[in-house]
Structures are given as C-alpha cells and as structure tokens.
Amino acid sequence: MFDQVASPIIGLINALLGPLLGIVGAAGAIFCVVLGVKFAKAEEQQEGCDERYNEEYDRTDEEDRRE
C-alpha cells in the first residue's frame, strides 16, 4: 500500500532533481560572477579614494612643514 503511493512521488522527485541541481548550480555560478564584478569595481573605487586621500595628506603635510 505504502509503496503504491510513494513510488510515483519518489519517481517525480528523482526526475526533477537532476535538472533542478543544474539550474541551482548555474544560478550560483552567475551569482558568483556578479559578486566578483561588484568586488572588482569596489576595489577600483577604493584605490581612487586612497590616491586622492594620499594627495591631500601629502599637501597638508607639506604645508605643515612650511610653517
């Protein structure tokens, strides 16, 4: 009795499991690429901020030396 009810359900789960794993894996890979691009953009912006900060710091340091 239990086997008659469970067999179609287990068959359906087994049939959907392979494609579902592929879809989840592909979505995860795309998400990783998107996060990598965002991280790279953030690093580039941070480098620009560091350079501007260093230029301002050098300017104020030179002004302090003159006084």
N, C-alpha and C positions, 0 to 999 in steps of 0.2 A: 504494500500500500504506500509506504513512505517513498520507496524507490520510484513508483509511478509518478508521484507528484514532484519529486526532487530532480529527476532526470532531465526534463525539459528546461527547468530553471538553471541547472548546472551547465547544460549544453549552451544555453543562451549566454551565460556569463563567460564561458570559455570562448565562444565565438566573438564576443565583444572585447575581450581582454587584450588580444593582440593589437588590433587597431587602436584601442584606447591608449595603450602604452606608447605606441608610435606617436600619437597626437600629443600626449603629455610630454614626451621626450623632445619633440620638435618645438613645442611651445617653450619648454625650458631652455633649449639652445638659443632660440630667438631672444628670449628674455635676457640671457647672459650676454649676448652681443649688444643689446640695447644698453644694459648696465655698463658694459665696457666702454661704449661710446660716450656715455654720460660721464664716466670717471675720467676719460681722457680729456674731455672738454673742461672739466673742473680743474684738472691738473694744469692745463694750459692757462686758464684764467688765474690760477693761483700763482703761477710763475710770473705773469704780468704784474700782479699785485706786489709780489716780492720785489721785482725790479723797480717799480715806482716807489715803494717804501724805502728801498736802499738808496735811490737817488735823493729822496727827500732827507733821509737820515744823513747822507754824505753832505748835503747842502747845509743843514743846520749844524753839523759837526765843524765844517769849515768856518761858518760864521762865528761859532763859539771860540774857535782858535784865534780869530782875528781880534776879538775883544780882549 
